[in-house]
Amino acid sequence: MKRIHIITTVTPLLLLGLILPSGVALGQPPLEQQLAGAWTYVSVDTVRPDGSRTPMYGPNPHGLVIFDGHGHYALVNSRGDLPKYASNDRLKGSAEEYRAVVQGSIAHFGTYVVNEADKTITFRIDTSTFPNWNGVEQRRPFVLSGDELRWTTPVASGGGSGEVVLKRTK
């Protein structure tokens, strides 16, 4: 009798260990599911080779990243202090206004893949407001801790690398 009890108790546990992907804890959904939802920016820093840091979009960046849970994402980020156009017409801005907006914002969308083993997100950028990124894949290491998501952009659009901190929206 005891032998049957041990087999019926241990066998499902062993099978569960064989079926679960490596690195997935019991009761914890896959990282791709954990990322699904909307995230707001806390900080975006440019990190130069000498280690110095500069807030890329000022001290209070505004923006949102949405992961739809089905492999699509959209990202927009800007400075909180972008100047309004004096003309009140986006097609009739001054050179200085256009420059401030281009240097103070970025957006892109496309698809993403999460690698559970090395904790990276690969963005497959369809279109970006920085056209050099159109059609490009970018692999970014990330750390997800509760409602905080951090990732590194190894080659940032403004030079150096970028460190991004986001918080989940409620």
Chimera marker file (.cmm) of the C-alpha trace (Angstrom):
<marker_set name="trace">
<marker id="1" x="0.000" y="0.000" z="0.000" r="1" g="1" b="0" radius="0.5"/>
<marker id="2" x="2.707" y="2.475" z="0.916" r="1" g="1" b="0" radius="0.5"/>
<marker id="3" x="4.504" y="1.874" z="-2.375" r="1" g="1" b="0" radius="0.5"/>
<marker id="4" x="1.418" y="2.893" z="-4.421" r="1" g="1" b="0" radius="0.5"/>
<marker id="5" x="0.917" y="6.017" z="-2.287" r="1" g="1" b="0" radius="0.5"/>
<marker id="6" x="4.519" y="7.135" z="-2.882" r="1" g="1" b="0" radius="0.5"/>
<marker id="7" x="4.227" y="6.553" z="-6.635" r="1" g="1" b="0" radius="0.5"/>
<marker id="8" x="0.944" y="8.473" z="-6.929" r="1" g="1" b="0" radius="0.5"/>
<marker id="9" x="2.372" y="11.368" z="-4.914" r="1" g="1" b="0" radius="0.5"/>
<marker id="10" x="5.855" y="11.633" z="-6.417" r="1" g="1" b="0" radius="0.5"/>
<marker id="11" x="5.107" y="10.858" z="-10.088" r="1" g="1" b="0" radius="0.5"/>
<marker id="12" x="2.998" y="13.999" z="-10.756" r="1" g="1" b="0" radius="0.5"/>
<marker id="13" x="5.677" y="16.153" z="-9.120" r="1" g="1" b="0" radius="0.5"/>
<marker id="14" x="8.385" y="14.629" z="-11.308" r="1" g="1" b="0" radius="0.5"/>
<marker id="15" x="6.278" y="15.108" z="-14.431" r="1" g="1" b="0" radius="0.5"/>
<marker id="16" x="5.617" y="18.704" z="-13.465" r="1" g="1" b="0" radius="0.5"/>
<marker id="17" x="9.367" y="19.257" z="-13.236" r="1" g="1" b="0" radius="0.5"/>
<marker id="18" x="9.820" y="17.837" z="-16.717" r="1" g="1" b="0" radius="0.5"/>
<marker id="19" x="7.001" y="19.863" z="-18.249" r="1" g="1" b="0" radius="0.5"/>
<marker id="20" x="7.730" y="23.319" z="-16.812" r="1" g="1" b="0" radius="0.5"/>
<marker id="21" x="10.197" y="25.404" z="-18.820" r="1" g="1" b="0" radius="0.5"/>
<marker id="22" x="13.547" y="25.971" z="-17.168" r="1" g="1" b="0" radius="0.5"/>
<marker id="23" x="13.548" y="28.995" z="-14.862" r="1" g="1" b="0" radius="0.5"/>
<marker id="24" x="9.754" y="29.120" z="-14.415" r="1" g="1" b="0" radius="0.5"/>
<marker id="25" x="8.808" y="28.986" z="-10.764" r="1" g="1" b="0" radius="0.5"/>
<marker id="26" x="5.680" y="27.166" z="-9.672" r="1" g="1" b="0" radius="0.5"/>
<marker id="27" x="2.766" y="29.562" z="-9.495" r="1" g="1" b="0" radius="0.5"/>
<marker id="28" x="4.628" y="32.237" z="-11.465" r="1" g="1" b="0" radius="0.5"/>
<marker id="29" x="3.388" y="33.033" z="-14.999" r="1" g="1" b="0" radius="0.5"/>
<marker id="30" x="5.943" y="33.298" z="-17.815" r="1" g="1" b="0" radius="0.5"/>
<marker id="31" x="7.794" y="36.634" z="-18.038" r="1" g="1" b="0" radius="0.5"/>
<marker id="32" x="5.963" y="37.575" z="-21.243" r="1" g="1" b="0" radius="0.5"/>
<marker id="33" x="2.659" y="37.380" z="-19.353" r="1" g="1" b="0" radius="0.5"/>
<marker id="34" x="4.122" y="39.299" z="-16.407" r="1" g="1" b="0" radius="0.5"/>
<marker id="35" x="5.131" y="42.144" z="-18.757" r="1" g="1" b="0" radius="0.5"/>
<marker id="36" x="1.677" y="42.401" z="-20.353" r="1" g="1" b="0" radius="0.5"/>
<marker id="37" x="-0.018" y="45.695" z="-19.614" r="1" g="1" b="0" radius="0.5"/>
<marker id="38" x="0.831" y="49.368" z="-19.469" r="1" g="1" b="0" radius="0.5"/>
<marker id="39" x="3.961" y="50.889" z="-17.940" r="1" g="1" b="0" radius="0.5"/>
<marker id="40" x="4.798" y="54.557" z="-17.276" r="1" g="1" b="0" radius="0.5"/>
<marker id="41" x="8.267" y="56.077" z="-17.252" r="1" g="1" b="0" radius="0.5"/>
<marker id="42" x="10.045" y="56.846" z="-13.996" r="1" g="1" b="0" radius="0.5"/>
<marker id="43" x="13.440" y="57.697" z="-15.510" r="1" g="1" b="0" radius="0.5"/>
<marker id="44" x="15.441" y="57.404" z="-18.725" r="1" g="1" b="0" radius="0.5"/>
<marker id="45" x="19.170" y="58.062" z="-18.361" r="1" g="1" b="0" radius="0.5"/>
<marker id="46" x="21.928" y="58.231" z="-20.920" r="1" g="1" b="0" radius="0.5"/>
<marker id="47" x="25.017" y="56.537" z="-19.500" r="1" g="1" b="0" radius="0.5"/>
<marker id="48" x="28.275" y="57.627" z="-21.118" r="1" g="1" b="0" radius="0.5"/>
<marker id="49" x="31.362" y="55.372" z="-21.376" r="1" g="1" b="0" radius="0.5"/>
<marker id="50" x="32.936" y="57.248" z="-18.428" r="1" g="1" b="0" radius="0.5"/>
<marker id="51" x="29.901" y="56.328" z="-16.258" r="1" g="1" b="0" radius="0.5"/>
<marker id="52" x="28.396" y="59.829" z="-16.163" r="1" g="1" b="0" radius="0.5"/>
<marker id="53" x="24.603" y="59.991" z="-16.385" r="1" g="1" b="0" radius="0.5"/>
<marker id="54" x="22.215" y="62.489" z="-17.922" r="1" g="1" b="0" radius="0.5"/>
<marker id="55" x="18.411" y="62.352" z="-17.815" r="1" g="1" b="0" radius="0.5"/>
<marker id="56" x="17.605" y="61.836" z="-21.508" r="1" g="1" b="0" radius="0.5"/>
<marker id="57" x="14.085" y="63.284" z="-21.247" r="1" g="1" b="0" radius="0.5"/>
<marker id="58" x="14.519" y="65.531" z="-18.234" r="1" g="1" b="0" radius="0.5"/>
<marker id="59" x="13.826" y="64.796" z="-14.578" r="1" g="1" b="0" radius="0.5"/>
<marker id="60" x="10.152" y="63.887" z="-15.187" r="1" g="1" b="0" radius="0.5"/>
<marker id="61" x="9.806" y="61.967" z="-18.438" r="1" g="1" b="0" radius="0.5"/>
<marker id="62" x="6.279" y="61.408" z="-19.697" r="1" g="1" b="0" radius="0.5"/>
<marker id="63" x="5.348" y="58.323" z="-21.616" r="1" g="1" b="0" radius="0.5"/>
<marker id="64" x="3.892" y="54.898" z="-21.817" r="1" g="1" b="0" radius="0.5"/>
<marker id="65" x="4.937" y="51.421" z="-22.926" r="1" g="1" b="0" radius="0.5"/>
<marker id="66" x="2.210" y="48.892" z="-23.670" r="1" g="1" b="0" radius="0.5"/>
<marker id="67" x="2.875" y="45.164" z="-24.057" r="1" g="1" b="0" radius="0.5"/>
<marker id="68" x="-0.303" y="43.488" z="-25.308" r="1" g="1" b="0" radius="0.5"/>
<marker id="69" x="0.607" y="39.975" z="-24.137" r="1" g="1" b="0" radius="0.5"/>
<marker id="70" x="0.416" y="38.692" z="-27.729" r="1" g="1" b="0" radius="0.5"/>
<marker id="71" x="3.802" y="39.925" z="-28.937" r="1" g="1" b="0" radius="0.5"/>
<marker id="72" x="2.962" y="43.528" z="-29.909" r="1" g="1" b="0" radius="0.5"/>
<marker id="73" x="4.142" y="46.678" z="-28.177" r="1" g="1" b="0" radius="0.5"/>
<marker id="74" x="3.937" y="50.454" z="-28.494" r="1" g="1" b="0" radius="0.5"/>
<marker id="75" x="6.257" y="52.921" z="-26.771" r="1" g="1" b="0" radius="0.5"/>
<marker id="76" x="6.190" y="56.718" z="-26.560" r="1" g="1" b="0" radius="0.5"/>
<marker id="77" x="8.346" y="58.896" z="-24.339" r="1" g="1" b="0" radius="0.5"/>
<marker id="78" x="8.929" y="62.629" z="-24.111" r="1" g="1" b="0" radius="0.5"/>
<marker id="79" x="10.166" y="65.404" z="-21.920" r="1" g="1" b="0" radius="0.5"/>
<marker id="80" x="7.536" y="66.844" z="-19.628" r="1" g="1" b="0" radius="0.5"/>
<marker id="81" x="8.524" y="70.380" z="-20.618" r="1" g="1" b="0" radius="0.5"/>
<marker id="82" x="8.236" y="70.322" z="-24.422" r="1" g="1" b="0" radius="0.5"/>
<marker id="83" x="7.488" y="73.811" z="-25.769" r="1" g="1" b="0" radius="0.5"/>
<marker id="84" x="4.116" y="74.538" z="-27.320" r="1" g="1" b="0" radius="0.5"/>
<marker id="85" x="4.169" y="75.773" z="-30.914" r="1" g="1" b="0" radius="0.5"/>
<marker id="86" x="3.553" y="79.506" z="-31.093" r="1" g="1" b="0" radius="0.5"/>
<marker id="87" x="1.518" y="79.009" z="-34.301" r="1" g="1" b="0" radius="0.5"/>
<marker id="88" x="-0.735" y="76.387" z="-32.617" r="1" g="1" b="0" radius="0.5"/>
<marker id="89" x="-0.267" y="74.359" z="-35.836" r="1" g="1" b="0" radius="0.5"/>
<marker id="90" x="2.057" y="71.328" z="-35.803" r="1" g="1" b="0" radius="0.5"/>
<marker id="91" x="2.844" y="71.874" z="-39.493" r="1" g="1" b="0" radius="0.5"/>
<marker id="92" x="3.995" y="75.462" z="-38.863" r="1" g="1" b="0" radius="0.5"/>
<marker id="93" x="6.474" y="75.134" z="-36.013" r="1" g="1" b="0" radius="0.5"/>
<marker id="94" x="9.698" y="77.085" z="-35.898" r="1" g="1" b="0" radius="0.5"/>
<marker id="95" x="13.053" y="75.367" z="-36.409" r="1" g="1" b="0" radius="0.5"/>
<marker id="96" x="13.695" y="75.666" z="-32.658" r="1" g="1" b="0" radius="0.5"/>
<marker id="97" x="10.304" y="74.138" z="-31.781" r="1" g="1" b="0" radius="0.5"/>
<marker id="98" x="10.841" y="71.204" z="-34.183" r="1" g="1" b="0" radius="0.5"/>
<marker id="99" x="14.314" y="70.625" z="-32.816" r="1" g="1" b="0" radius="0.5"/>
<marker id="100" x="13.085" y="70.618" z="-29.198" r="1" g="1" b="0" radius="0.5"/>
<marker id="101" x="10.348" y="68.082" z="-30.008" r="1" g="1" b="0" radius="0.5"/>
<marker id="102" x="12.637" y="65.750" z="-31.974" r="1" g="1" b="0" radius="0.5"/>
<marker id="103" x="15.359" y="65.860" z="-29.327" r="1" g="1" b="0" radius="0.5"/>
<marker id="104" x="12.841" y="65.600" z="-26.498" r="1" g="1" b="0" radius="0.5"/>
<marker id="105" x="10.797" y="62.606" z="-27.596" r="1" g="1" b="0" radius="0.5"/>
<marker id="106" x="10.851" y="59.152" z="-29.149" r="1" g="1" b="0" radius="0.5"/>
<marker id="107" x="8.221" y="56.642" z="-30.121" r="1" g="1" b="0" radius="0.5"/>
<marker id="108" x="8.243" y="53.251" z="-31.771" r="1" g="1" b="0" radius="0.5"/>
<marker id="109" x="6.086" y="50.174" z="-32.154" r="1" g="1" b="0" radius="0.5"/>
<marker id="110" x="6.358" y="46.640" z="-33.419" r="1" g="1" b="0" radius="0.5"/>
<marker id="111" x="6.638" y="43.170" z="-31.950" r="1" g="1" b="0" radius="0.5"/>
<marker id="112" x="8.595" y="41.783" z="-29.030" r="1" g="1" b="0" radius="0.5"/>
<marker id="113" x="9.895" y="38.453" z="-27.807" r="1" g="1" b="0" radius="0.5"/>
<marker id="114" x="10.901" y="37.652" z="-24.230" r="1" g="1" b="0" radius="0.5"/>
<marker id="115" x="13.784" y="35.238" z="-23.624" r="1" g="1" b="0" radius="0.5"/>
<marker id="116" x="13.139" y="33.641" z="-20.219" r="1" g="1" b="0" radius="0.5"/>
<marker id="117" x="16.619" y="32.097" z="-19.964" r="1" g="1" b="0" radius="0.5"/>
<marker id="118" x="18.683" y="35.277" z="-20.318" r="1" g="1" b="0" radius="0.5"/>
<marker id="119" x="15.958" y="37.751" z="-19.256" r="1" g="1" b="0" radius="0.5"/>
<marker id="120" x="15.995" y="39.848" z="-22.415" r="1" g="1" b="0" radius="0.5"/>
<marker id="121" x="13.336" y="41.547" z="-24.489" r="1" g="1" b="0" radius="0.5"/>
<marker id="122" x="13.958" y="41.697" z="-28.219" r="1" g="1" b="0" radius="0.5"/>
<marker id="123" x="12.101" y="44.573" z="-29.833" r="1" g="1" b="0" radius="0.5"/>
<marker id="124" x="11.464" y="44.160" z="-33.554" r="1" g="1" b="0" radius="0.5"/>
<marker id="125" x="10.868" y="47.791" z="-34.390" r="1" g="1" b="0" radius="0.5"/>
<marker id="126" x="8.466" y="48.316" z="-37.282" r="1" g="1" b="0" radius="0.5"/>
<marker id="127" x="8.474" y="52.121" z="-37.210" r="1" g="1" b="0" radius="0.5"/>
<marker id="128" x="10.186" y="54.709" z="-35.033" r="1" g="1" b="0" radius="0.5"/>
<marker id="129" x="10.308" y="58.476" z="-34.844" r="1" g="1" b="0" radius="0.5"/>
<marker id="130" x="14.071" y="57.856" z="-35.073" r="1" g="1" b="0" radius="0.5"/>
<marker id="131" x="14.014" y="56.400" z="-38.624" r="1" g="1" b="0" radius="0.5"/>
<marker id="132" x="17.420" y="54.732" z="-38.220" r="1" g="1" b="0" radius="0.5"/>
<marker id="133" x="15.641" y="52.184" z="-36.004" r="1" g="1" b="0" radius="0.5"/>
<marker id="134" x="12.957" y="51.255" z="-38.587" r="1" g="1" b="0" radius="0.5"/>
<marker id="135" x="13.132" y="47.523" z="-39.249" r="1" g="1" b="0" radius="0.5"/>
<marker id="136" x="15.814" y="46.990" z="-36.580" r="1" g="1" b="0" radius="0.5"/>
<marker id="137" x="15.896" y="44.356" z="-33.822" r="1" g="1" b="0" radius="0.5"/>
<marker id="138" x="17.145" y="45.473" z="-30.399" r="1" g="1" b="0" radius="0.5"/>
<marker id="139" x="17.875" y="43.065" z="-27.588" r="1" g="1" b="0" radius="0.5"/>
<marker id="140" x="17.593" y="44.636" z="-24.143" r="1" g="1" b="0" radius="0.5"/>
<marker id="141" x="18.417" y="42.961" z="-20.837" r="1" g="1" b="0" radius="0.5"/>
<marker id="142" x="15.740" y="43.623" z="-18.234" r="1" g="1" b="0" radius="0.5"/>
<marker id="143" x="14.850" y="43.090" z="-14.589" r="1" g="1" b="0" radius="0.5"/>
<marker id="144" x="11.252" y="42.785" z="-13.457" r="1" g="1" b="0" radius="0.5"/>
<marker id="145" x="10.642" y="43.251" z="-9.745" r="1" g="1" b="0" radius="0.5"/>
<marker id="146" x="7.015" y="43.545" z="-8.697" r="1" g="1" b="0" radius="0.5"/>
<marker id="147" x="5.602" y="46.647" z="-10.384" r="1" g="1" b="0" radius="0.5"/>
<marker id="148" x="9.020" y="47.944" z="-11.509" r="1" g="1" b="0" radius="0.5"/>
<marker id="149" x="10.595" y="47.158" z="-14.875" r="1" g="1" b="0" radius="0.5"/>
<marker id="150" x="14.180" y="48.177" z="-15.739" r="1" g="1" b="0" radius="0.5"/>
<marker id="151" x="15.954" y="47.663" z="-19.031" r="1" g="1" b="0" radius="0.5"/>
<marker id="152" x="19.135" y="48.729" z="-20.737" r="1" g="1" b="0" radius="0.5"/>
<marker id="153" x="19.341" y="49.979" z="-24.302" r="1" g="1" b="0" radius="0.5"/>
<marker id="154" x="22.937" y="49.063" z="-25.204" r="1" g="1" b="0" radius="0.5"/>
<marker id="155" x="23.137" y="51.656" z="-28.017" r="1" g="1" b="0" radius="0.5"/>
<marker id="156" x="20.834" y="54.594" z="-27.273" r="1" g="1" b="0" radius="0.5"/>
<marker id="157" x="19.550" y="56.886" z="-30.031" r="1" g="1" b="0" radius="0.5"/>
<marker id="158" x="21.382" y="59.838" z="-28.449" r="1" g="1" b="0" radius="0.5"/>
<marker id="159" x="24.707" y="58.031" z="-27.918" r="1" g="1" b="0" radius="0.5"/>
<marker id="160" x="25.997" y="55.984" z="-24.986" r="1" g="1" b="0" radius="0.5"/>
<marker id="161" x="23.625" y="53.454" z="-23.480" r="1" g="1" b="0" radius="0.5"/>
<marker id="162" x="20.201" y="54.041" z="-22.021" r="1" g="1" b="0" radius="0.5"/>
<marker id="163" x="18.828" y="52.885" z="-18.691" r="1" g="1" b="0" radius="0.5"/>
<marker id="164" x="15.053" y="52.913" z="-18.421" r="1" g="1" b="0" radius="0.5"/>
<marker id="165" x="12.936" y="52.513" z="-15.287" r="1" g="1" b="0" radius="0.5"/>
<marker id="166" x="9.175" y="52.028" z="-15.604" r="1" g="1" b="0" radius="0.5"/>
<marker id="167" x="6.339" y="51.334" z="-13.192" r="1" g="1" b="0" radius="0.5"/>
<marker id="168" x="3.191" y="49.354" z="-13.902" r="1" g="1" b="0" radius="0.5"/>
<marker id="169" x="0.056" y="51.466" z="-14.210" r="1" g="1" b="0" radius="0.5"/>
<marker id="170" x="-2.823" y="50.647" z="-11.921" r="1" g="1" b="0" radius="0.5"/>
<link id1="1" id2="2" r="1" g="1" b="0" radius="0.2"/>
<link id1="2" id2="3" r="1" g="1" b="0" radius="0.2"/>
<link id1="3" id2="4" r="1" g="1" b="0" radius="0.2"/>
<link id1="4" id2="5" r="1" g="1" b="0" radius="0.2"/>
<link id1="5" id2="6" r="1" g="1" b="0" radius="0.2"/>
<link id1="6" id2="7" r="1" g="1" b="0" radius="0.2"/>
<link id1="7" id2="8" r="1" g="1" b="0" radius="0.2"/>
<link id1="8" id2="9" r="1" g="1" b="0" radius="0.2"/>
<link id1="9" id2="10" r="1" g="1" b="0" radius="0.2"/>
<link id1="10" id2="11" r="1" g="1" b="0" radius="0.2"/>
<link id1="11" id2="12" r="1" g="1" b="0" radius="0.2"/>
<link id1="12" id2="13" r="1" g="1" b="0" radius="0.2"/>
<link id1="13" id2="14" r="1" g="1" b="0" radius="0.2"/>
<link id1="14" id2="15" r="1" g="1" b="0" radius="0.2"/>
<link id1="15" id2="16" r="1" g="1" b="0" radius="0.2"/>
<link id1="16" id2="17" r="1" g="1" b="0" radius="0.2"/>
<link id1="17" id2="18" r="1" g="1" b="0" radius="0.2"/>
<link id1="18" id2="19" r="1" g="1" b="0" radius="0.2"/>
<link id1="19" id2="20" r="1" g="1" b="0" radius="0.2"/>
<link id1="20" id2="21" r="1" g="1" b="0" radius="0.2"/>
<link id1="21" id2="22" r="1" g="1" b="0" radius="0.2"/>
<link id1="22" id2="23" r="1" g="1" b="0" radius="0.2"/>
<link id1="23" id2="24" r="1" g="1" b="0" radius="0.2"/>
<link id1="24" id2="25" r="1" g="1" b="0" radius="0.2"/>
<link id1="25" id2="26" r="1" g="1" b="0" radius="0.2"/>
<link id1="26" id2="27" r="1" g="1" b="0" radius="0.2"/>
<link id1="27" id2="28" r="1" g="1" b="0" radius="0.2"/>
<link id1="28" id2="29" r="1" g="1" b="0" radius="0.2"/>
<link id1="29" id2="30" r="1" g="1" b="0" radius="0.2"/>
<link id1="30" id2="31" r="1" g="1" b="0" radius="0.2"/>
<link id1="31" id2="32" r="1" g="1" b="0" radius="0.2"/>
<link id1="32" id2="33" r="1" g="1" b="0" radius="0.2"/>
<link id1="33" id2="34" r="1" g="1" b="0" radius="0.2"/>
<link id1="34" id2="35" r="1" g="1" b="0" radius="0.2"/>
<link id1="35" id2="36" r="1" g="1" b="0" radius="0.2"/>
<link id1="36" id2="37" r="1" g="1" b="0" radius="0.2"/>
<link id1="37" id2="38" r="1" g="1" b="0" radius="0.2"/>
<link id1="38" id2="39" r="1" g="1" b="0" radius="0.2"/>
<link id1="39" id2="40" r="1" g="1" b="0" radius="0.2"/>
<link id1="40" id2="41" r="1" g="1" b="0" radius="0.2"/>
<link id1="41" id2="42" r="1" g="1" b="0" radius="0.2"/>
<link id1="42" id2="43" r="1" g="1" b="0" radius="0.2"/>
<link id1="43" id2="44" r="1" g="1" b="0" radius="0.2"/>
<link id1="44" id2="45" r="1" g="1" b="0" radius="0.2"/>
<link id1="45" id2="46" r="1" g="1" b="0" radius="0.2"/>
<link id1="46" id2="47" r="1" g="1" b="0" radius="0.2"/>
<link id1="47" id2="48" r="1" g="1" b="0" radius="0.2"/>
<link id1="48" id2="49" r="1" g="1" b="0" radius="0.2"/>
<link id1="49" id2="50" r="1" g="1" b="0" radius="0.2"/>
<link id1="50" id2="51" r="1" g="1" b="0" radius="0.2"/>
<link id1="51" id2="52" r="1" g="1" b="0" radius="0.2"/>
<link id1="52" id2="53" r="1" g="1" b="0" radius="0.2"/>
<link id1="53" id2="54" r="1" g="1" b="0" radius="0.2"/>
<link id1="54" id2="55" r="1" g="1" b="0" radius="0.2"/>
<link id1="55" id2="56" r="1" g="1" b="0" radius="0.2"/>
<link id1="56" id2="57" r="1" g="1" b="0" radius="0.2"/>
<link id1="57" id2="58" r="1" g="1" b="0" radius="0.2"/>
<link id1="58" id2="59" r="1" g="1" b="0" radius="0.2"/>
<link id1="59" id2="60" r="1" g="1" b="0" radius="0.2"/>
<link id1="60" id2="61" r="1" g="1" b="0" radius="0.2"/>
<link id1="61" id2="62" r="1" g="1" b="0" radius="0.2"/>
<link id1="62" id2="63" r="1" g="1" b="0" radius="0.2"/>
<link id1="63" id2="64" r="1" g="1" b="0" radius="0.2"/>
<link id1="64" id2="65" r="1" g="1" b="0" radius="0.2"/>
<link id1="65" id2="66" r="1" g="1" b="0" radius="0.2"/>
<link id1="66" id2="67" r="1" g="1" b="0" radius="0.2"/>
<link id1="67" id2="68" r="1" g="1" b="0" radius="0.2"/>
<link id1="68" id2="69" r="1" g="1" b="0" radius="0.2"/>
<link id1="69" id2="70" r="1" g="1" b="0" radius="0.2"/>
<link id1="70" id2="71" r="1" g="1" b="0" radius="0.2"/>
<link id1="71" id2="72" r="1" g="1" b="0" radius="0.2"/>
<link id1="72" id2="73" r="1" g="1" b="0" radius="0.2"/>
<link id1="73" id2="74" r="1" g="1" b="0" radius="0.2"/>
<link id1="74" id2="75" r="1" g="1" b="0" radius="0.2"/>
<link id1="75" id2="76" r="1" g="1" b="0" radius="0.2"/>
<link id1="76" id2="77" r="1" g="1" b="0" radius="0.2"/>
<link id1="77" id2="78" r="1" g="1" b="0" radius="0.2"/>
<link id1="78" id2="79" r="1" g="1" b="0" radius="0.2"/>
<link id1="79" id2="80" r="1" g="1" b="0" radius="0.2"/>
<link id1="80" id2="81" r="1" g="1" b="0" radius="0.2"/>
<link id1="81" id2="82" r="1" g="1" b="0" radius="0.2"/>
<link id1="82" id2="83" r="1" g="1" b="0" radius="0.2"/>
<link id1="83" id2="84" r="1" g="1" b="0" radius="0.2"/>
<link id1="84" id2="85" r="1" g="1" b="0" radius="0.2"/>
<link id1="85" id2="86" r="1" g="1" b="0" radius="0.2"/>
<link id1="86" id2="87" r="1" g="1" b="0" radius="0.2"/>
<link id1="87" id2="88" r="1" g="1" b="0" radius="0.2"/>
<link id1="88" id2="89" r="1" g="1" b="0" radius="0.2"/>
<link id1="89" id2="90" r="1" g="1" b="0" radius="0.2"/>
<link id1="90" id2="91" r="1" g="1" b="0" radius="0.2"/>
<link id1="91" id2="92" r="1" g="1" b="0" radius="0.2"/>
<link id1="92" id2="93" r="1" g="1" b="0" radius="0.2"/>
<link id1="93" id2="94" r="1" g="1" b="0" radius="0.2"/>
<link id1="94" id2="95" r="1" g="1" b="0" radius="0.2"/>
<link id1="95" id2="96" r="1" g="1" b="0" radius="0.2"/>
<link id1="96" id2="97" r="1" g="1" b="0" radius="0.2"/>
<link id1="97" id2="98" r="1" g="1" b="0" radius="0.2"/>
<link id1="98" id2="99" r="1" g="1" b="0" radius="0.2"/>
<link id1="99" id2="100" r="1" g="1" b="0" radius="0.2"/>
<link id1="100" id2="101" r="1" g="1" b="0" radius="0.2"/>
<link id1="101" id2="102" r="1" g="1" b="0" radius="0.2"/>
<link id1="102" id2="103" r="1" g="1" b="0" radius="0.2"/>
<link id1="103" id2="104" r="1" g="1" b="0" radius="0.2"/>
<link id1="104" id2="105" r="1" g="1" b="0" radius="0.2"/>
<link id1="105" id2="106" r="1" g="1" b="0" radius="0.2"/>
<link id1="106" id2="107" r="1" g="1" b="0" radius="0.2"/>
<link id1="107" id2="108" r="1" g="1" b="0" radius="0.2"/>
<link id1="108" id2="109" r="1" g="1" b="0" radius="0.2"/>
<link id1="109" id2="110" r="1" g="1" b="0" radius="0.2"/>
<link id1="110" id2="111" r="1" g="1" b="0" radius="0.2"/>
<link id1="111" id2="112" r="1" g="1" b="0" radius="0.2"/>
<link id1="112" id2="113" r="1" g="1" b="0" radius="0.2"/>
<link id1="113" id2="114" r="1" g="1" b="0" radius="0.2"/>
<link id1="114" id2="115" r="1" g="1" b="0" radius="0.2"/>
<link id1="115" id2="116" r="1" g="1" b="0" radius="0.2"/>
<link id1="116" id2="117" r="1" g="1" b="0" radius="0.2"/>
<link id1="117" id2="118" r="1" g="1" b="0" radius="0.2"/>
<link id1="118" id2="119" r="1" g="1" b="0" radius="0.2"/>
<link id1="119" id2="120" r="1" g="1" b="0" radius="0.2"/>
<link id1="120" id2="121" r="1" g="1" b="0" radius="0.2"/>
<link id1="121" id2="122" r="1" g="1" b="0" radius="0.2"/>
<link id1="122" id2="123" r="1" g="1" b="0" radius="0.2"/>
<link id1="123" id2="124" r="1" g="1" b="0" radius="0.2"/>
<link id1="124" id2="125" r="1" g="1" b="0" radius="0.2"/>
<link id1="125" id2="126" r="1" g="1" b="0" radius="0.2"/>
<link id1="126" id2="127" r="1" g="1" b="0" radius="0.2"/>
<link id1="127" id2="128" r="1" g="1" b="0" radius="0.2"/>
<link id1="128" id2="129" r="1" g="1" b="0" radius="0.2"/>
<link id1="129" id2="130" r="1" g="1" b="0" radius="0.2"/>
<link id1="130" id2="131" r="1" g="1" b="0" radius="0.2"/>
<link id1="131" id2="132" r="1" g="1" b="0" radius="0.2"/>
<link id1="132" id2="133" r="1" g="1" b="0" radius="0.2"/>
<link id1="133" id2="134" r="1" g="1" b="0" radius="0.2"/>
<link id1="134" id2="135" r="1" g="1" b="0" radius="0.2"/>
<link id1="135" id2="136" r="1" g="1" b="0" radius="0.2"/>
<link id1="136" id2="137" r="1" g="1" b="0" radius="0.2"/>
<link id1="137" id2="138" r="1" g="1" b="0" radius="0.2"/>
<link id1="138" id2="139" r="1" g="1" b="0" radius="0.2"/>
<link id1="139" id2="140" r="1" g="1" b="0" radius="0.2"/>
<link id1="140" id2="141" r="1" g="1" b="0" radius="0.2"/>
<link id1="141" id2="142" r="1" g="1" b="0" radius="0.2"/>
<link id1="142" id2="143" r="1" g="1" b="0" radius="0.2"/>
<link id1="143" id2="144" r="1" g="1" b="0" radius="0.2"/>
<link id1="144" id2="145" r="1" g="1" b="0" radius="0.2"/>
<link id1="145" id2="146" r="1" g="1" b="0" radius="0.2"/>
<link id1="146" id2="147" r="1" g="1" b="0" radius="0.2"/>
<link id1="147" id2="148" r="1" g="1" b="0" radius="0.2"/>
<link id1="148" id2="149" r="1" g="1" b="0" radius="0.2"/>
<link id1="149" id2="150" r="1" g="1" b="0" radius="0.2"/>
<link id1="150" id2="151" r="1" g="1" b="0" radius="0.2"/>
<link id1="151" id2="152" r="1" g="1" b="0" radius="0.2"/>
<link id1="152" id2="153" r="1" g="1" b="0" radius="0.2"/>
<link id1="153" id2="154" r="1" g="1" b="0" radius="0.2"/>
<link id1="154" id2="155" r="1" g="1" b="0" radius="0.2"/>
<link id1="155" id2="156" r="1" g="1" b="0" radius="0.2"/>
<link id1="156" id2="157" r="1" g="1" b="0" radius="0.2"/>
<link id1="157" id2="158" r="1" g="1" b="0" radius="0.2"/>
<link id1="158" id2="159" r="1" g="1" b="0" radius="0.2"/>
<link id1="159" id2="160" r="1" g="1" b="0" radius="0.2"/>
<link id1="160" id2="161" r="1" g="1" b="0" radius="0.2"/>
<link id1="161" id2="162" r="1" g="1" b="0" radius="0.2"/>
<link id1="162" id2="163" r="1" g="1" b="0" radius="0.2"/>
<link id1="163" id2="164" r="1" g="1" b="0" radius="0.2"/>
<link id1="164" id2="165" r="1" g="1" b="0" radius="0.2"/>
<link id1="165" id2="166" r="1" g="1" b="0" radius="0.2"/>
<link id1="166" id2="167" r="1" g="1" b="0" radius="0.2"/>
<link id1="167" id2="168" r="1" g="1" b="0" radius="0.2"/>
<link id1="168" id2="169" r="1" g="1" b="0" radius="0.2"/>
<link id1="169" id2="170" r="1" g="1" b="0" radius="0.2"/>
</marker_set>
